[in-house]
Amino acid sequence: MKQLMTGNEAIARGAWEAGVHVVAAYPGTPSTEITENAAKYEEIYAEWAPNEKVAMEVGIGAAIGGGRAMVCMKHVGVNVAMDPLMTVAFSGINGGLVLVSADDPGMHSSQNEQDNRKLGEFAKIPVLEPSNSQECLDFAKIAFTISETFDTPVMLRLTTRVAHSQSLVEKGEREAKEPKPYEKNPQKYVMVPANARPRHVEAEARLEKLEAYAETSPLNVEEINDTSMGIIASGIVYEYVKEAVPNASVFKLGISNPLPRQRLKDFAAKVDKVYVIEELDPIIEDKCRAMGLDITGKEIFSRCGEIFPETIADRLLGKKQEIPYNYPNSLPMRPPVLCAGCPHRGTFHALKRVKANVIGDIGCYTLGCMPPLQSVDTTICMGAGIGMTIGMEKVRGKEFAKKTVSVIGDSTFIHSGITGLVDMVYNKAIGTCVILDNRITAMTGHQQNPLTGLTVKGEPTKAINLEALVHGAGIERVTVVDPFDVDRMVEVLKEEMAAEEPSVIIARRPCELLLKETRPSLYIEADRCLKCKRCLKIGCPAIENTGDVPIIHADQCVGCGLCLNICPHGVIRKEGE
């Protein structure tokens, strides 16, 4: 039966059909929905791990234990998982182990657009690249076969367009897979130097076998049409090539590491001119040049951002492609903004009032950098804010540290903020850390985490006590504040920033989108408003700056009351009052 599926849904389905036992992940766009869909299958144990490294370790344990395991994360998450990945690539596995890396060309929801094909090559593991939803399902199944056949982890690399676009998928039945026997084998799995040295030799020999496999694999497809132009492509770019230049000859790489070298040479000999079209880095291009092929690639295609069908038509045919949709030439700007009622808005308003240097982190709250709040100075990666604050103090001194606050979300704190806090205590820093506790992993679509008391399947579990965890890290000054009590938040910030020891403020208020109750919207009494515009400084999307008396739009207002709390003249009222 055929069904429309996103690439993420199809990968989850493919894992189920392949008889997968365990799926572990940390949510991150564009990968999140894979695990959410895998969790719907009763036969699969699925979990949100505290971070990608732990997820990878859970997957490795399941695979060495004989089961089939899939680990899912966005591209930057693989950075966190590289420590165990690089070593299990030497040791090998038992049951199949597949790492899904969802890359984000164009940085739709990411702080960089790294190309994880390089990490697959770095780890000496095969990299598969599906180009549509059917291939997402099929490649997921094949990846487990490759993993077990060659005793290796396999990277299934997709991009945002593949992950989130829909196409028809032919579904199959589940192949029941009993876990393989677990056998003690310390020479293989205990990676001390004496054992790791021969495993490196095995990894190199395995790569040679994989190169031979790539030469015959049906995942690599040659399509000979007009021989005046030959194009080598993979992933979503293949689909764009077929749309932009349908008559060209194409070599479609389903396996981008290792490359089928002889087949690519044979393909190049059949066409007059060869192009390599790939998003981001010239990975395939560089390897083709090393093989001695005369090709054109990044001379005409950028290393930055996405490639589109119209780009290909323009570069290869010298003409603008007819686009089957008609957008206006100039669309209104829609910059991202914190939701109406977002609890982070109160925290950032208070931070701006105390004129703090704010070292940020990854999450919804990164939007605190946007006007008019403009309260976040830096954002680098998950969990970096606390450590960066320590580094700033060591360079600029304690007086600077007293003006500096690190801000981190509850889920991000569990992910990689705890160790930074331990460092702050151990190395005698005096920074203040604000943990934005909105009771959910919000930015990626409201996933559960160890603080919420629910698993990915919605089952009740032990909720970590955040205050006890912080105290356990050695922090003695811990204060819980409602961020919508702005005056109180300002008071606590001033007090903790002046302290001669590290402190934590937990700004606790649930994400507005979790709340089910309906509250009356607010309005401004126009005849009493003094037009001080204080309400505009919180950047609520429900409040419009008219140039005169601001207006609160009832269809957007959620009645959270933050603007009511900060209005100095008491002219904001609840509907019905």
Stockholm file with secondary structure:
# STOCKHOLM 1.0

chainA/1-577         MKQLMTGNEAIARGAWEAGVHVVAAYPGTPSTEITENAAKYEEIYAEWAPNEKVAMEVGIGAAIGGGRAMVCMKHVGVNVAMDPLMTVAFSGINGGLVLVSADDPGMHSSQNEQDNRKLGEFAKIPVLEPSNSQECLDFAKIAFTISETFDTPVMLRLTTRVAHSQSLVEKGEREAKEPKPYEKNPQKYVMVPANARPRHVEAEARLEKLEAYAETSPLNVEEINDTSMGIIASGIVYEYVKEAVPNASVFKLGISNPLPRQRLKDFAAKVDKVYVIEELDPIIEDKCRAMGLDITGKEIFSRCGEIFPETIADRLLGKKQEIPYNYPNSLPMRPPVLCAGCPHRGTFHALKRVKANVIGDIGCYTLGCMPPLQSVDTTICMGAGIGMTIGMEKVRGKEFAKKTVSVIGDSTFIHSGITGLVDMVYNKAIGTCVILDNRITAMTGHQQNPLTGLTVKGEPTKAINLEALVHGAGIERVTVVDPFDVDRMVEVLKEEMAAEEPSVIIARRPCELLLKETRPSLYIEADRCLKCKRCLKIGCPAIENTGDVPIIHADQCVGCGLCLNICPHGVIRKEGE
#=GR chainA/1-577 SS CEEEEEHHHHHHHHHHHTTCCEEEECCCTTTHHHHHHHTTCTTSEEEECSSHHHHHHHHHHHHHTTCCEEEEEEHHHHHHHHHHHHHHHHHCCSSCEEEEEEECTTCSSCSCCCCTHHHHHHTTCCEECCCSHHHHHHHHHHHHHHHHHHTSCEEEEEEHHHHHCEEEEECCCCCCCCCCCCCCCHHHHCCSHHHHHHHHHHHHHHHHHHHHHHHHCTTSEEECCEEEEEEEEEHHHHHHHHHHCTTEEEEEESEEESCCHHHHHHHHHHSSCEEECCSSSCHHHHHHHHTTCCEECTTTSCSSSCCCHHHHHHHHHSSCCCCSSCCCSSCCCCCCCCCTTCTHHHHHHHHHHTTCEEECCSSGGGGGGSTTTCCCCBCCSTTHHHHHHHHHHHHHCHHHHTTEEEEEEHHHIIIIIHHHHHHHHHTTCCCEEEEEECSSBTTTTCBCCTTTSBCTTSCBCCCCCHHHHHHHTTCCEEEEECTTCHHHHHHHHHHHHTCSSCEEEEEECCCGGGCCCCCCCEEECTTTCCCCCGGGGGCCTTEECCSSSCEECTTTCCCCCHHHHHCTTCCEEETTC
#=GC SS_cons         CEEEEEHHHHHHHHHHHTTCCEEEECCCTTTHHHHHHHTTCTTSEEEECSSHHHHHHHHHHHHHTTCCEEEEEEHHHHHHHHHHHHHHHHHCCSSCEEEEEEECTTCSSCSCCCCTHHHHHHTTCCEECCCSHHHHHHHHHHHHHHHHHHTSCEEEEEEHHHHHCEEEEECCCCCCCCCCCCCCCHHHHCCSHHHHHHHHHHHHHHHHHHHHHHHHCTTSEEECCEEEEEEEEEHHHHHHHHHHCTTEEEEEESEEESCCHHHHHHHHHHSSCEEECCSSSCHHHHHHHHTTCCEECTTTSCSSSCCCHHHHHHHHHSSCCCCSSCCCSSCCCCCCCCCTTCTHHHHHHHHHHTTCEEECCSSGGGGGGSTTTCCCCBCCSTTHHHHHHHHHHHHHCHHHHTTEEEEEEHHHIIIIIHHHHHHHHHTTCCCEEEEEECSSBTTTTCBCCTTTSBCTTSCBCCCCCHHHHHHHTTCCEEEEECTTCHHHHHHHHHHHHTCSSCEEEEEECCCGGGCCCCCCCEEECTTTCCCCCGGGGGCCTTEECCSSSCEECTTTCCCCCHHHHHCTTCCEEETTC
//
